[in-house]
Amino acid sequence: MDTCISGARVARELDALERIYDKPARIVSDNGTEFKSRAILTWAHDNNAE
């Protein structure tokens, strides 16, 4: 567990998890900065996730 992670790292981890599981249809977050970042918004758009 890290205390500070970037949106880009979250996107990389989601890509890694996608190799094991299906893509999420929706991402629910606490609106932390990593989930409001351009990297996550781009990832969600590119992967058709809300």
matplotlib code that plots the C-alpha trace (Angstrom):
import matplotlib.pyplot as plt

x = [0.0, 1.3, 0.4, 0.6, -0.1, -0.6, -3.4, -1.0, -0.1, -3.7, -4.3, -1.3, -2.7, -6.1, -4.5, -2.6, -5.8, -7.6, -5.4, -6.9, -10.4, -12.8, -12.7, -14.8, -18.0, -17.8, -15.2, -16.4, -14.0, -13.7, -12.8, -9.1, -6.7, -5.6, -9.1, -9.8, -6.6, -6.4, -4.8, -7.8, -10.3, -8.5, -8.3, -12.0, -12.9, -10.6, -12.1, -15.7, -16.0, -18.1]
y = [0.0, 3.4, 6.7, 8.7, 7.3, 9.1, 8.8, 7.4, 4.6, 3.8, 3.6, 1.2, -1.0, -1.0, -2.2, -4.9, -6.1, -6.1, -9.0, -11.1, -9.6, -8.0, -4.2, -2.4, -0.8, 1.9, 3.3, 4.6, 6.8, 9.1, 11.9, 11.8, 13.6, 10.4, 9.6, 13.2, 13.2, 13.5, 10.0, 8.3, 10.4, 9.3, 5.7, 5.6, 7.2, 4.9, 1.8, 2.9, 3.1, 5.6]
z = [0.0, -0.9, 0.7, -2.6, -6.1, -9.3, -11.8, -14.3, -11.9, -11.2, -15.0, -15.3, -12.5, -14.1, -17.3, -15.4, -13.7, -17.1, -18.1, -15.3, -15.0, -17.3, -17.8, -15.2, -16.5, -13.9, -11.5, -8.2, -6.2, -3.3, -5.7, -4.6, -7.0, -8.5, -9.7, -11.0, -13.1, -16.8, -16.9, -15.3, -17.3, -20.5, -19.4, -18.6, -21.9, -23.9, -22.1, -22.1, -18.3, -16.5]

ax = plt.figure().add_subplot(projection="3d")
ax.plot(x, y, z, "-o")
ax.set_aspect("equal")
plt.show()
